[in-house]
């Protein structure tokens, strides 16, 4: 006849296993609550040199009308962010103003979408501009390159390494659905253009 005490050994394991499972679930809970981090990458120059970049539009009339940007070969003085290309308001990349004749302001824009379930949105932008660029998200200033002594001797660092880096983690600057990322670039002659890489991050609950 089997011993009557045998089941007691297994019975004693139940509380131990219950505690072990509870601890394991508690360890997993923060990861579950944290959700999944999603990333969107936006770049200048989506295409080949000589193409029009439909994802990046430009305006020369203060934002009244927009057209696809031109993807241009970089000027020898330019640095280029890896994985991107320079874009311009002109197929040749040449400026539309002569040196010392004042400035030409170009607005470049692109778009990204955020789902209704997105939380904790953030933006990081790496930027080169000729001559001076400022970054806006939904009309709110994120950051701007230094103007130096423009017009005249503008700082070469605005289009040479290292790129300017701007971040925005203020959730109130973002919105569900369509968001607009804009670059306002002032050019002082010779050549002009924009080169950027932007990363948008947000969290979606699991």
ABEGO torsion letter per residue (X at the ends): XBBAAAAAAAAAAAAAAAAAAAAAAAAAAAAAAAEBBBBBBBBBGBEBBGBBBAABBBBAAGGABBBBBBBBBBBAABBBBBGBBBBBABAAGBBABBBGAEBBBBBBBBBBBBBAABBGBBBBBBBBBOABBBBBBGGBBAEBBBAEAOBEBBBAAAABOBBBBBBBABAAABBBEBBBBBBBBBBAEGBBEBBBBBBBBBBBBX
